[in-house]
Amino acid sequence: MSLNVKPLQNIGAEVCGFDISQPVGEDVQSELRSLWYEHGMLLFRDQPITPENQISFSRIFGPLAMHPLKVTRSEQYPELFVLTNGDDKDKAMTASYHGKDVVGRLDWH
């Protein structure tokens, strides 16, 4: 399988016609890692994905690290936590836990 890749204007590339919820062979995994190293960021639009698919797909790029703020980790999927850009301009980024905002303006870089 050859990936359809469109470089983006300033940074990154869009990978088109690819379903990240499907199993990915070693050759495609290698190609994805190479594209990530080359472009720094990959965009996959309109992906219907479960938490399990997200975790599995993310592992293609290396081992996953748990977020150090344990309260933001999902009990069911500790590799994931929710980060939103809400409508409130004073809360540029928010981490949620059990439906409650626990951290506002969380810098995640």
Secondary structure, 3 states (H helix, E strand, C coil): CCCEEEECCCCCEEEECCCCCCCCCHHHHHHHHHHHHHHCCEECCCCCCCHHHHHHHHHHHCCCCCCCCHHHCCCCCCCCCEEECCCCCCCCCEEEECCEEEEECCCCC
